[in-house]
Amino acid sequence: MINTNLIKNFFEGKVKLWKSYWLVGELLNGIVLLIIFNLEIYIFNTNSSVAQIPFLDFTNLTSISKIFIFIWTIFISIGIWRAAETYKGNIIWIVLTFIIVAYRCYSLRLIFFI
């Protein structure tokens, strides 16, 4: 069972910045996106072209998957942003984190409008 305190601590920004960004924002996010992409292929029979697999075409996803990706991205972005706000190290890592998280949220428009 997932420890709810860990999820709560992440969302509140109480997890260290490197753990929030690298473990949740990159590793776990990549795994979740691959799971969603594979569910689309095997359950909903979308994105079934082999040529698209290396590039992960998210424009043909079902609405359920798009909404889940939207909510998931907002959740991890808030957790990473709050972790960056409480970070006590070099300011450059905070600024870079803010830029990357802002771009991640901005790029969500691509799954809905293209």
Secondary structure, 3 states (H helix, E strand, C coil): CCCHHHHHHHHHCCCCHHHHHHHHHHHHHHHHHHHHHHHHHHCCCCCCCHHHHHHCCCCCCCHHHHHHHHHHHHHHHHHHHHHHHCCCCCHHHHHHHHHHHHHHHHCCHHHHHC
